[in-house]
Amino acid sequence: MVKIKICGLKRYQDIDYVNELKVDYAGFVFAKSPRRVDLQHAERLIARLDKGIRKVGVFVNQSREFIKEACSALGLDVVQLHGDETPDEVAAYAVYGVEVWKAIRVKGEDGLVRAGEYRVDGILLDAAVQGRYGGTGQTFDWGLLEGVSFNSKLILAGGLNSHNVCSAIARVKPYAVDVSSGVETGGFKDYKKMKEFVERVRSFEKHNR
């Protein structure tokens, strides 16, 4: 079954929504973003999160000390690195006892070649937008992935919503899909959009096993 990650949770009702929908991964953004949360607020949110949902911390070019503190304080299951980390820098996070996902911003085939240089648990593919490190709300050319395989789990992000996610799954066959702005209205998580997204993914999976 394709896993579902909903990212950018910042309100208590967001946590209630993902708990009810029983998603697989909940993402908390610690980088500069309208969805940013600090460690103290994230701790309160996570205390409310269903224990069966895995906790993902999203970081962009932040210090190892801060990321280590977040892992320890919050009991993160996954560290998602969205910055300019080298393969060696990324490999160093394996000692923290968490899964490591490296985000790659895809503009062309070069990005996919770069993805192969990382030895991580997951490769997250997002659209490349000048000056942005994720959360763009834009898709990239999924056709670039035809015939491409990775040694890691493939997490597909970038412009996904309830209208295109089934096409994305059929074409890319990812381990997981990651959505944030695609389930928002006015910059806030929208329960109806979240529910529709989750139902579309699960219905597609049920009928295409």
N, CA and C of each residue as an Amber inpcrd file, in Angstrom:
protein
   627
   0.8450000  -1.2070000   0.0000000   0.0000000   0.0000000   0.0000000
   0.8730000   1.2460000   0.0000000   0.5140000   2.2050000  -0.8290000
   1.2270000   3.4800000  -0.8380000   0.9490000   4.2110000   0.4720000
   2.0060000   4.6750000   1.1070000   1.8810000   5.3940000   2.3680000
   1.5130000   6.8540000   2.0970000   0.9130000   7.4780000   3.1000000
   0.4780000   8.8710000   2.9720000   1.1490000   9.7130000   4.0490000
   1.7970000  10.7910000   3.5990000   2.3820000  11.7660000   4.5430000
   1.6950000  13.1030000   4.3290000   1.2090000  13.6690000   5.4100000
   0.6740000  15.0240000   5.3540000   1.6370000  15.9110000   6.1400000
   2.1270000  16.9320000   5.4700000   3.1990000  17.7440000   6.0280000
   2.7040000  19.1450000   6.3880000   3.4880000  19.8030000   7.2410000
   3.1860000  21.1840000   7.6020000   2.0830000  21.3150000   8.6200000
   2.0030000  20.3640000   9.5500000   0.9700000  20.4300000  10.5920000
   1.3940000  21.4470000  11.6460000   0.4720000  22.3260000  12.0220000
   0.8570000  23.3450000  13.0040000  -0.2480000  23.6990000  14.0000000
  -1.4570000  23.1820000  13.7930000  -2.5600000  23.4680000  14.7240000
  -3.0250000  22.1720000  15.3800000  -3.6510000  22.3190000  16.5260000
  -4.1600000  21.1270000  17.2110000  -5.2090000  20.4170000  16.3550000
  -6.0230000  21.1900000  15.6340000  -7.0400000  20.5420000  14.7990000
  -6.3940000  19.7810000  13.6430000  -5.2070000  20.2330000  13.1890000
  -4.4950000  19.4720000  12.1530000  -4.1640000  18.0780000  12.6570000
  -3.7500000  18.0060000  13.9010000  -3.4220000  16.7110000  14.5110000
  -4.6770000  15.8520000  14.6240000  -5.7740000  16.4710000  15.0230000
  -7.0310000  15.7180000  15.1140000  -7.4340000  15.1710000  13.7410000
  -7.2090000  15.9590000  12.7000000  -7.5500000  15.5180000  11.3530000
  -6.7350000  14.2820000  10.9570000  -5.4170000  14.3390000  11.1380000
  -4.5970000  13.1930000  10.7070000  -4.8600000  11.9710000  11.5780000
  -5.1810000  12.2000000  12.8500000  -5.5320000  11.0690000  13.7140000
  -6.7770000  10.3650000  13.1950000  -7.7760000  11.1440000  12.8280000
  -9.0340000  10.5600000  12.3380000  -8.8220000   9.8410000  11.0000000
  -7.9970000  10.4330000  10.1450000  -7.7880000   9.8670000   8.8090000
  -6.7610000   8.7390000   8.7930000  -6.0620000   8.5860000   9.9250000
  -5.0900000   7.4870000  10.0750000  -4.0530000   7.4850000   8.9480000
  -3.4330000   8.6440000   8.7410000  -2.3540000   8.7040000   7.7600000
  -1.1380000   7.9790000   8.3330000  -0.1320000   7.7900000   7.5100000
   1.0490000   7.0310000   7.9320000   2.1390000   7.9050000   8.5290000
   2.2880000   9.1170000   7.9850000   3.3530000  10.0190000   8.4200000
   2.7850000  11.4240000   8.6330000   3.2400000  12.0710000   9.7110000
   2.8790000  13.4570000   9.9930000   4.1520000  14.2890000   9.9490000
   4.1410000  15.3550000   9.1320000   5.3420000  16.1590000   8.9560000
   5.2800000  17.4740000   9.7090000   6.3830000  17.7870000  10.3990000
   6.5040000  19.0290000  11.1530000   7.6940000  19.8100000  10.5980000
   7.4350000  21.0390000  10.1790000   8.4460000  21.8470000   9.5020000
   9.1570000  22.7470000  10.5100000  10.4760000  22.6180000  10.5800000
  11.2720000  23.4380000  11.4920000  12.0800000  24.4920000  10.7470000
  11.9850000  24.4970000   9.4300000  12.6930000  25.4770000   8.6110000
  11.8240000  26.7190000   8.4150000  12.4250000  27.7630000   7.8770000
  11.6960000  28.9950000   7.6070000  10.5660000  28.7170000   6.6300000
   9.3590000  28.9520000   7.0630000   8.1850000  28.6070000   6.2680000
   6.9470000  29.1400000   6.9860000   5.8530000  29.4110000   6.2560000
   4.5990000  29.7680000   6.9280000   4.0920000  28.6330000   7.8230000
   4.6070000  27.4120000   7.5990000   4.1540000  26.2480000   8.3690000
   5.1440000  25.8910000   9.4930000   6.0970000  26.7580000   9.7350000
   7.1350000  26.4560000  10.7200000   6.5680000  26.3500000  12.1290000
   7.0860000  25.3820000  12.8830000   6.7770000  25.2550000  14.3120000
   8.1020000  25.2030000  15.0710000   8.0810000  25.6530000  16.3230000
   9.2860000  25.5200000  17.1370000   9.2000000  24.2180000  17.9290000
  10.2840000  23.8690000  18.6070000  10.3280000  22.5770000  19.2980000
   9.2590000  22.4760000  20.3760000   9.0250000  23.5660000  21.0890000
   8.0510000  23.5180000  22.1810000   6.6350000  23.2590000  21.6580000
   6.2800000  23.9530000  20.5850000   4.9400000  23.7540000  20.0300000
   4.8240000  22.3740000  19.3970000   5.8810000  21.9510000  18.7140000
   5.8710000  20.6180000  18.1090000   5.6860000  19.5450000  19.1720000
   6.3000000  19.7420000  20.3200000   6.1660000  18.7600000  21.4030000
   4.7150000  18.6500000  21.8610000   4.0370000  19.7850000  21.9400000
   2.6220000  19.7670000  22.3420000   1.7600000  19.0960000  21.2620000
   2.0630000  19.3710000  20.0090000   1.3140000  18.7400000  18.9160000
   1.5170000  17.2290000  18.9060000   2.7650000  16.8120000  19.0710000
   3.0900000  15.3920000  19.0210000   2.4790000  14.6340000  20.1900000
   2.3350000  15.2930000  21.3150000   1.6910000  14.6530000  22.4700000
   0.2460000  14.2790000  22.1500000  -0.3450000  14.9820000  21.1960000
  -1.7380000  14.7520000  20.8000000  -1.8480000  13.7620000  19.6400000
  -0.7060000  13.4570000  18.9990000  -0.6890000  12.6280000  17.7950000
  -0.8610000  11.1490000  18.1250000  -1.6550000  10.4700000  17.3060000
  -1.8300000   9.0270000  17.4540000  -0.4680000   8.3350000  17.4030000
  -0.2460000   7.4210000  18.3290000   1.0620000   6.7580000  18.4330000
   1.3940000   5.9040000  17.2100000   0.3900000   5.5700000  16.4090000
   0.6340000   4.7560000  15.2190000   1.1010000   5.5590000  14.0180000
   1.0980000   6.8890000  14.1340000   1.5150000   7.7630000  13.0280000
   2.9730000   8.1550000  13.2450000   3.7860000   7.9640000  12.2220000
   5.2190000   8.2440000  12.3500000   5.4930000   9.7370000  12.1940000
   6.4270000  10.2330000  12.9920000   6.7180000  11.6570000  13.0880000
   7.9320000  12.0150000  12.2390000   7.7380000  12.9780000  11.3340000
   8.8010000  13.4060000  10.4220000   9.1640000  14.8600000  10.7170000
  10.4500000  15.1020000  10.9560000  10.9300000  16.4680000  11.1130000
  11.5470000  16.9410000   9.8110000  11.1340000  18.1140000   9.3450000
  11.6170000  18.6580000   8.0780000  12.5810000  19.8100000   8.3680000
  13.8020000  19.6980000   7.8380000  14.8650000  20.6570000   8.1280000
  15.5100000  21.1620000   6.8380000  15.9250000  22.4220000   6.8580000
  16.6180000  23.0180000   5.7060000  17.8920000  23.7060000   6.1970000
  19.0260000  23.0950000   5.9150000  20.3270000  23.6890000   6.2360000
  20.4450000  24.1240000   7.6990000  19.8880000  23.3140000   8.5940000
  19.9940000  23.6310000  10.0090000  21.1200000  22.8240000  10.6490000
  21.5700000  23.2650000  11.7980000  22.7520000  22.6510000  12.3970000
  22.4650000  21.2300000  12.8590000  23.5130000  20.4270000  12.8700000
  23.3790000  19.0590000  13.3660000  22.9330000  19.0710000  14.8210000
  23.4120000  20.0520000  15.5800000  23.0510000  20.1370000  16.9960000
  21.5440000  20.3350000  17.1600000  20.9680000  21.2200000  16.3320000
  19.5250000  21.4650000  16.4210000  18.7390000  20.2220000  16.0170000
  19.1710000  19.5730000  14.9500000  18.4590000  18.3810000  14.4780000
  18.5590000  17.2590000  15.5090000  19.7200000  17.1150000  16.1030000
  19.8890000  16.1010000  17.1530000  18.9750000  16.3990000  18.3320000
  18.8840000  17.6720000  18.7070000  18.0070000  18.0650000  19.8170000
  16.5480000  17.7490000  19.4870000  16.1480000  18.0260000  18.2480000
  14.7720000  17.7570000  17.8360000  14.4720000  16.2590000  17.8810000
  15.4130000  15.4550000  17.4140000  15.2240000  13.9990000  17.4430000
  15.0230000  13.5160000  18.8730000  15.8470000  14.0260000  19.7630000
  15.8000000  13.5930000  21.1600000  14.5450000  14.0870000  21.8680000
  14.2300000  15.3630000  21.7000000  13.1110000  15.9660000  22.4240000
  11.7600000  15.4620000  21.9390000  11.6600000  15.1740000  20.6450000
  10.3680000  14.8610000  20.0380000  10.1920000  13.3870000  19.7000000
  11.2690000  12.6030000  19.8110000  11.1630000  11.1960000  19.4350000
  10.8340000  11.0210000  17.9760000  11.4760000  11.8090000  17.1260000
  11.2030000  11.7290000  15.6860000  11.5110000  10.3390000  15.1510000
  10.7260000   9.9290000  14.1710000  10.9650000   8.6570000  13.4810000
  11.7640000   8.8660000  12.1990000  11.6120000  10.0500000  11.6060000
  12.2570000  10.3440000  10.3270000  12.8140000  11.7650000  10.3520000
  14.0410000  11.9280000   9.8470000  14.6140000  13.2450000   9.5910000
  14.5890000  13.4530000   8.0830000  13.9080000  14.5040000   7.6520000
  13.7970000  14.8260000   6.2310000  14.6450000  16.0620000   5.9640000
  15.6940000  15.9070000   5.1710000  16.6640000  16.9670000   4.9190000
  16.3910000  17.6020000   3.5600000  16.0170000  18.8680000   3.5820000
  15.6070000  19.5700000   2.3650000  16.6390000  20.5780000   1.8950000
  17.8210000  20.5830000   2.5170000  18.7940000  21.6140000   2.2010000
  19.8380000  21.1990000   1.1910000  21.0390000  21.7480000   1.3730000
  22.1330000  21.5310000   0.4210000  23.1470000  20.5140000   0.9440000
  22.6890000  19.5760000   1.7440000  23.5830000  18.6060000   2.3730000
  24.2730000  17.7130000   1.3320000  25.5470000  17.4480000   1.5690000
  26.2950000  16.5160000   0.7190000  25.9600000  15.0920000   1.1420000
  26.2720000  14.1030000   0.2980000  26.0390000  12.7100000   0.6950000
  26.7230000  12.3480000   2.0070000  27.9380000  12.8410000   2.2360000
  28.6400000  12.5330000   3.4840000  27.9460000  13.1690000   4.6800000
  27.4810000  14.3880000   4.5160000  26.7790000  15.0720000   5.6130000
  25.4820000  14.3490000   5.9530000  24.7770000  13.8990000   4.9480000
  23.5190000  13.1820000   5.1690000  23.7720000  11.8540000   5.8780000
  24.8270000  11.1600000   5.4820000  25.1360000   9.8530000   6.0700000
  25.3620000   9.9540000   7.5710000  25.8290000  11.1010000   8.0450000
  26.1350000  11.2740000   9.4640000  24.8890000  11.1940000  10.3510000
  23.7060000  11.4180000   9.7780000  22.4860000  11.4060000  10.5900000
  22.0000000  10.0000000  10.9220000  22.5640000   9.0080000  10.2880000
  22.1460000   7.6240000  10.5390000  22.3850000   7.2200000  11.9960000
  23.3290000   7.8720000  12.6520000  23.6690000   7.4900000  14.0340000
  22.6080000   7.9450000  15.0270000  21.6470000   8.7490000  14.5920000
  20.6400000   9.2560000  15.5210000  19.4960000   8.2730000  15.7600000
  19.5550000   7.1150000  15.1290000  18.5240000   6.1120000  15.3520000
  17.2030000   6.4260000  14.6770000  17.2500000   7.2210000  13.6070000
  16.0330000   7.5770000  12.8740000  16.2270000   7.2220000  11.3970000
  15.1090000   7.1380000  10.6700000  15.2180000   7.0430000   9.2180000
  15.6610000   8.4050000   8.6920000  16.3980000   8.3820000   7.5940000
  16.8290000   9.6300000   6.9640000  16.2840000   9.6790000   5.5390000
  15.5560000  10.7510000   5.2430000  15.0540000  10.9920000   3.8970000
  15.7460000  12.2270000   3.3470000  16.2490000  12.1380000   2.1290000
  16.8660000  13.3070000   1.4900000  15.9580000  13.8130000   0.3880000
  15.6260000  15.0850000   0.4710000  14.7960000  15.7010000  -0.5600000
  15.6630000  16.1790000  -1.7100000  15.2380000  15.8790000  -2.9160000
  15.9160000  16.2900000  -4.1340000  14.9530000  17.1530000  -4.9410000
  15.4150000  18.3300000  -5.3130000  14.5890000  19.2260000  -6.1260000
  14.8500000  18.9020000  -7.6000000  13.8150000  18.4440000  -8.2740000
  13.9590000  17.9180000  -9.6360000  13.5850000  18.9670000 -10.6690000
  14.5530000  19.2620000 -11.5330000  14.2830000  20.1360000 -12.6750000
  14.5100000  19.3610000 -13.9600000  15.4720000  18.4610000 -13.9290000
  15.7840000  17.6360000 -15.0930000  16.4620000  16.3690000 -14.6240000
  17.0920000  15.6790000 -15.5430000  17.7190000  14.4040000 -15.2100000
  18.8830000  14.5540000 -14.2410000  19.5040000  15.7330000 -14.1820000
  20.6270000  15.9480000 -13.2750000  20.2350000  15.6900000 -11.8260000
  19.0380000  16.1260000 -11.4730000  18.5680000  15.9290000 -10.1060000
  18.4430000  14.4610000  -9.7610000  18.0140000  13.6610000 -10.7120000
  17.8580000  12.2310000 -10.4690000  19.2060000  11.5410000 -10.3340000
  20.1740000  11.9930000 -11.1070000  21.5280000  11.4510000 -10.9830000
  22.0710000  11.7710000  -9.6000000  21.8350000  12.9940000  -9.1440000
  22.2920000  13.4230000  -7.8220000  21.6510000  12.5750000  -6.7250000
  20.3950000  12.2210000  -6.9150000  19.6850000  11.4260000  -5.9150000
  20.3780000  10.0940000  -5.6680000  20.9520000   9.5360000  -6.7270000
  21.6150000   8.2480000  -6.6030000  22.8880000   8.2840000  -5.7890000
  23.3910000   9.4800000  -5.4910000  24.6260000   9.6080000  -4.7220000
  24.4000000   9.4590000  -3.2190000  23.1440000   9.5230000  -2.8050000
  22.8290000   9.4950000  -1.3740000  22.4750000   8.0860000  -0.9180000
  23.0450000   7.6670000   0.1930000  22.7120000   6.3830000   0.7990000
  21.8070000   6.6650000   1.9900000  20.5330000   6.6530000   1.7460000
  19.5430000   7.0320000   2.7520000  18.3900000   6.0350000   2.7390000
  17.4940000   6.1940000   3.6940000  16.3190000   5.3190000   3.7490000
  15.2780000   5.7220000   2.7180000  15.2220000   7.0210000   2.4250000
  14.2200000   7.4950000   1.4790000  14.7130000   8.6680000   0.6600000
  14.3300000   8.6960000  -0.6110000  14.5850000   9.8330000  -1.4930000
  13.2410000  10.4930000  -1.7580000  13.1280000  11.7660000  -1.3860000
  11.8950000  12.5190000  -1.6160000  12.1240000  13.4410000  -2.8040000
  11.2960000  13.3020000  -3.8210000  11.4320000  14.1100000  -5.0250000
  10.3870000  15.2220000  -5.0340000  10.8680000  16.4490000  -5.1970000
  10.0140000  17.6270000  -5.1890000  10.3600000  18.4770000  -6.4040000
   9.5050000  19.4210000  -6.7230000   9.7700000  20.3030000  -7.8600000
  10.8460000  21.3200000  -7.5010000  11.6860000  21.6380000  -8.4590000
  12.7170000  22.6580000  -8.2630000  12.1520000  24.0170000  -8.6540000
  12.1860000  24.9440000  -7.7100000  11.7610000  26.3200000  -7.9570000
  12.8560000  27.2290000  -7.4200000  13.2750000  28.1860000  -8.2270000
  14.3790000  29.0590000  -7.8570000  14.1750000  29.6770000  -6.4770000
  15.1650000  29.4950000  -5.6080000  15.1270000  30.1160000  -4.2910000
  14.2350000  29.4220000  -3.2840000  13.6780000  28.2750000  -3.6410000
  12.7710000  27.5640000  -2.7280000  13.3380000  26.1940000  -2.4050000
  13.0960000  25.7450000  -1.1720000  13.5970000  24.4410000  -0.7380000
  12.4680000  23.4370000  -0.4990000  11.3320000  23.6660000  -1.0850000
  10.2060000  22.7540000  -0.8970000   8.9430000  23.5560000  -0.6560000
   7.8240000  22.8400000  -0.5560000   6.5550000  23.5230000  -0.3200000
   6.1650000  24.4400000  -1.4700000   6.5370000  24.0520000  -2.6860000
   6.2870000  24.9200000  -3.8400000   4.8660000  24.8070000  -4.3640000
   4.2150000  23.6830000  -4.1130000   2.8840000  23.4720000  -4.6570000
   2.8920000  23.2020000  -6.1440000   4.0700000  22.9000000  -6.6930000
   4.1820000  22.6540000  -8.1240000   4.6490000  21.2300000  -8.3870000
   4.1750000  20.6640000  -9.4910000   4.6150000  19.3280000  -9.8880000
   5.8640000  19.4520000 -10.7580000   6.5450000  18.3220000 -10.9520000
   7.6160000  18.2630000 -11.9360000   7.2400000  17.1940000 -12.9600000
   8.0580000  17.0320000 -13.9710000   7.7620000  16.0780000 -15.0530000
   7.9880000  14.6560000 -14.5550000   6.9060000  13.9590000 -14.2390000
   7.0270000  12.5840000 -13.7420000   7.6120000  11.6530000 -14.7970000
   7.5440000  12.0580000 -16.0560000   8.1060000  11.2430000 -17.1280000
   9.6090000  11.0460000 -16.9860000  10.2630000  11.9570000 -16.2620000
  11.7020000  11.8200000 -16.0290000  12.0330000  10.5470000 -15.2550000
  11.0460000  10.0070000 -14.5400000  11.2820000   8.8460000 -13.6870000
  11.1220000   7.5210000 -14.4140000  10.6780000   7.5700000 -15.6620000
  10.4840000   6.3290000 -16.4090000  11.8220000   5.6050000 -16.5910000
  11.8600000   4.3650000 -16.1530000  13.0690000   3.5670000 -16.2650000
  14.1200000   3.8600000 -15.2170000  13.8000000   4.7450000 -14.2610000
  14.7500000   5.1060000 -13.2070000  14.3920000   4.3470000 -11.9280000
  15.3850000   3.7930000 -11.2650000  15.1410000   3.1160000  -9.9880000
  16.1260000   3.6430000  -8.9490000  15.7240000   3.5430000  -7.6950000
  16.5470000   4.0150000  -6.5930000  16.7750000   2.8720000  -5.6110000
  17.8410000   2.9820000  -4.8570000  18.1210000   1.9780000  -3.8220000
  17.3620000   2.2760000  -2.5300000  16.6200000   3.3730000  -2.5210000
  15.8910000   3.8130000  -1.3270000  14.3980000   3.8950000  -1.6310000
  13.6070000   4.0300000  -0.5830000  12.1780000   4.2740000  -0.7660000
  12.0110000   5.5820000  -1.5380000  11.0370000   5.6170000  -2.4320000
  10.7650000   6.8310000  -3.1960000   9.5130000   7.5080000  -2.6360000
   9.6850000   8.7450000  -2.1930000   8.5640000   9.5340000  -1.6820000
   8.3100000  10.6390000  -2.6950000   7.1000000  10.7120000  -3.2140000
   6.7700000  11.6920000  -4.2500000   6.0610000  12.8870000  -3.6270000
   6.6090000  14.0670000  -3.8930000   6.0190000  15.3160000  -3.4000000
   5.9160000  16.2910000  -4.5650000   5.4350000  17.4800000  -4.2720000
   5.3950000  18.5210000  -5.2840000   4.0750000  18.6300000  -6.0110000
   3.2040000  19.5110000  -5.5380000   1.9720000  19.8150000  -6.2580000
   0.9180000  18.7400000  -6.2640000   1.0180000  17.7780000  -5.3590000
   0.0030000  16.7260000  -5.3270000  -1.2860000  17.2290000  -4.6860000
  -2.4060000  16.7060000  -5.1710000  -3.7120000  17.0030000  -4.5940000
  -4.6380000  15.8410000  -4.9290000  -5.8790000  15.9350000  -4.5080000
  -6.7980000  14.8110000  -4.7110000  -7.0970000  14.5620000  -6.1840000
  -6.8730000  15.5670000  -7.0380000  -7.1980000  15.4220000  -8.4550000
  -6.0950000  14.7280000  -9.2580000  -4.8470000  14.8290000  -8.7920000
  -3.7620000  14.2440000  -9.5940000  -3.0120000  13.1140000  -8.9040000
  -3.3350000  12.8430000  -7.6460000  -2.5230000  11.8740000  -6.9010000
  -2.6360000  10.4560000  -7.4630000  -3.8010000  10.0860000  -7.9440000
  -3.9410000   8.7240000  -8.4910000  -3.1260000   8.5690000  -9.7710000
  -3.1120000   9.5950000 -10.6060000  -2.2900000   9.5630000 -11.8120000
  -0.8150000   9.4610000 -11.4420000  -0.4430000  10.1910000 -10.3860000
   0.9500000  10.1680000  -9.9300000   1.3510000   8.7790000  -9.4570000
   0.4880000   8.1570000  -8.6810000   0.7870000   6.8200000  -8.1610000
   0.8880000   5.8120000  -9.3110000  -0.0430000   5.9000000 -10.2470000
  -0.0410000   4.9640000 -11.3680000   1.2320000   5.0930000 -12.1950000
   1.7090000   6.2950000 -12.3360000   2.8650000   6.5290000 -13.1980000
   4.1920000   6.2980000 -12.4870000   4.2910000   6.7460000 -11.2380000
   5.5700000   6.7300000 -10.5290000   5.7410000   5.5070000  -9.6300000
   4.6060000   4.9990000  -9.1070000   4.6250000   3.8580000  -8.1830000
   5.5470000   4.1240000  -6.9740000   5.2820000   5.1990000  -6.2540000
   6.1440000   5.5510000  -5.1260000   5.8410000   4.7160000  -3.8860000
   6.7680000   4.7400000  -2.9540000   6.5280000   4.1460000  -1.6390000
   5.4950000   4.9780000  -0.8770000   5.5960000   6.3070000  -1.0190000
   4.6900000   7.2030000  -0.2930000   4.4370000   8.4520000  -1.1150000
   3.3100000   9.0970000  -0.8420000   3.0090000  10.4120000  -1.4100000
   2.9640000  11.4190000  -0.2670000   3.4360000  12.6280000  -0.5620000
   3.6000000  13.6700000   0.4490000   2.8360000  14.9050000  -0.0090000
   1.9200000  15.3850000   0.8300000   1.1000000  16.5420000   0.4460000
   1.1020000  17.5690000   1.5690000   1.0510000  18.8390000   1.1660000
   0.9340000  19.9160000   2.1500000  -0.0450000  20.9660000   1.6330000
   0.4180000  21.8370000   0.7270000  -0.4680000  22.8980000   0.2370000
  -1.6610000  22.3530000  -0.5390000  -1.5350000  21.1490000  -1.0880000
  -2.6290000  20.5550000  -1.8450000  -3.8400000  20.1770000  -1.0200000
  -3.6850000  20.2150000   0.3120000  -4.8340000  19.9490000   1.1860000
  -5.0720000  21.1470000   2.1050000  -4.7920000  22.3270000   1.5880000
  -4.9970000  23.5560000   2.3630000  -5.9740000  24.4850000   1.6670000
  -6.5930000  25.3470000   2.4580000  -7.3890000  26.4570000   1.9650000
  -6.9590000  27.6950000   2.7440000  -6.5090000  28.7080000   2.0340000
  -6.0810000  29.9350000   2.6990000  -4.8890000  29.7460000   3.6170000
  -4.0360000  28.7620000   3.2910000  -2.8390000  28.5400000   4.0940000
  -3.0260000  27.6580000   5.3010000  -4.2200000  27.1040000   5.4770000
  -4.4950000  26.2220000   6.6140000  -5.0190000  24.8730000   6.1220000
  -4.6950000  23.8200000   6.8620000  -5.1670000  22.4900000   6.4970000
  -6.6950000  22.4640000   6.4740000  -7.2150000  21.8530000   5.4150000
  -8.6570000  21.7840000   5.1630000  -9.0740000  20.3160000   5.3050000
  -9.8930000  20.0320000   6.2950000 -10.2600000  18.6400000   6.5740000
 -10.8870000  17.9560000   5.3620000 -11.7680000  18.6500000   4.6600000
 -12.4370000  18.0280000   3.5120000 -11.4360000  17.6540000   2.4210000
 -10.4610000  18.5290000   2.1920000  -9.4430000  18.2350000   1.1780000
  -8.5400000  17.0930000   1.6290000  -8.2080000  17.0700000   2.8990000
  -7.3860000  15.9920000   3.4350000  -8.1060000  14.6580000   3.2940000
  -9.3730000  14.6540000   3.6660000 -10.1680000  13.4300000   3.6170000
 -10.2910000  12.9320000   2.1820000 -10.5280000  13.8390000   1.2540000
 -10.6590000  13.4480000  -0.1560000  -9.3370000  12.8920000  -0.6780000
  -8.2290000  13.5150000  -0.3130000  -6.9140000  13.0420000  -0.7440000
  -6.6680000  11.6300000  -0.2420000  -6.8850000  11.4120000   1.0480000
  -6.6580000  10.0910000   1.6440000  -7.5730000   9.0510000   1.0200000
  -8.8340000   9.3910000   0.8300000  -9.7880000   8.4370000   0.2580000
  -9.4290000   8.0890000  -1.1850000  -8.9650000   9.0710000  -1.9480000
  -8.5690000   8.7980000  -3.3370000  -7.3920000   7.8220000  -3.3800000
  -6.3960000   8.0590000  -2.5310000  -5.2250000   7.1790000  -2.5140000
  -5.6300000   5.7660000  -2.1240000  -6.4170000   5.6500000  -1.0800000
  -6.7690000   4.3140000  -0.5800000  -7.7120000   3.5840000  -1.5190000
  -8.6050000   4.3180000  -2.1680000  -9.5090000   3.6960000  -3.1350000
  -8.7150000   3.2070000  -4.3440000  -7.7700000   4.0090000  -4.8030000
  -6.9450000   3.6150000  -5.9390000  -6.1660000   2.3600000  -5.6010000
  -5.5830000   2.3350000  -4.4310000  -4.8020000   1.1790000  -3.9950000
  -5.6650000  -0.0850000  -3.9270000  -6.8590000   0.0870000  -3.3890000
  -7.7620000  -1.0590000  -3.2200000  -8.1160000  -1.6700000  -4.5560000
  -8.2960000  -0.8460000  -5.5680000  -8.7560000  -1.3520000  -6.8620000
  -7.6230000  -1.6480000  -7.8380000  -6.3790000  -1.4330000  -7.4160000
  -5.2660000  -1.6610000  -8.3450000  -4.1820000  -2.5560000  -7.7410000
  -4.5410000  -3.3600000  -6.7770000  -3.5570000  -4.2750000  -6.1810000
  -3.2760000  -5.4070000  -7.1410000
